[in-house]
């Protein structure tokens, strides 16, 4: 297979997005666009590994692949191997130069499907990806997209990640203006049969003003959509290559210059001040932004006030007075998508365990929405010197087919529906066997479905994530 040189503007786009912690957008036009996803995945990983500010993108290279109904290939390894054997017997996977290119492309895609951490999701099940974080998002079947699905899935991509749209072969992007979308069938009536697809035109036109967007064909040749963006990436690439050549001539290594904002300096001072504070310093150390650290501090202050009120402190705070009077206290955290609310909530739950809360209920529309919450809950427990299997155990969603309050059906010997398409395997409970210095004590953090009102009875603390997605009764 003849190798071709990659357009440097693609690598420049990835590098700039990683430096600025922004997402990059790539439209692949062509019937074989999916074959370039493994190459983009590899390019993003290599670019992230050479970027000192993007260790989290390099270490967490998960892929979210969303589609309408048919992928065009099997995600089952055994079925793919059987199909490959059948193609070889029929001579479709070997032969001349075309056959060799096809074989190498298939091997590359097969290796990508085997080794990469890919999450497959139907568009109709996109609500299940709320609260998750991925490095690459692939959106297939453009005709099935809606603005709500786009906002729901794109916001799961971390800063510096990549969003890929797979489009069919078109001679001009203007053909997308008149494309019939699946959602149009809802608005067709006998009186008005024609629907004007204004969203398609606005979406394509908005890409011209996006500085982090490129349009390529299925061979990664850059297509002219916005001359301003292309010229900007060209200048950035030439500047970067000129600096590299100067450094090579001088025998010096290029260093990445990073600037700290006022919030970064305040966050460092806050972490230094709370470093030796029990229960708090270790958790605040895991915060990435100043607002996230303040949110964790506010919640931990509420937990500490509850602890002081139970001990009968002489000078309780106003929040402690409310708790001591038998009334419930509420702490609300609001922020746009992708700001780390779920991560802050997970750290706060770890702090609640350290402050002695025995029963904690966590709710969200689906258990998959709490992946980030339980992930940072476990990280917080590890920061507080808790050890898995010795101090705490994790419970997964193998049970709860009947929607019980504990999500673990005790009447079915802890067995229920297994993780599958309708029930993805994820953590739904954390049980702490013994607190530090308190033997025989059991503390639980468990997932409760929003409709199971009885599951919240007896809970000392109720945490709600993705509250805007929970329907009203």
Buried (B, 14 or more C-beta within 10 A) or exposed (E): EEEEEEBBBBBBBBBBBBBBEBBBBBBBBBEEBBBBBBBBBBBBBEBBEEBEBBEBBBEBBBBBBBBBEEEEBEEEEEEBEEBBEEBEEEEBBEEEEEBEEBBEBBEBBBEBBEEBEBBBBEBEBBBBBBBBBBBBBBBBBBBBBBEEBBEBBBBBBBBBBBBBBBBBEEEEBEBBBEBEBEBBEEEEEEEEEEBEBEBBBEBBEEBBEEBBBBBBBBEBEBEEBBEEBBEBBBEBBEEBEEEEEEEEEEEEEEEEEEEEEEEEEEBEEBBEEBEEEEBBBBBBBBBEBBBBBBBBBBBBBBBBBBBBBEEEBEEBBEBBEBBBEEEEEEEEBEEEEBBBBBBBBBBBBBBBBBBBBBBBBBBBBBBBBBBBBBBBBBBBBBBBEBEEEEBBEBBBBBBBBEEBBBBBBEEBEEEBBEEEEEBBEBBBBBBBBBBEEEEEEEBBBBBBBBEBEEBBEEBEBBBBBBEEBBEEE
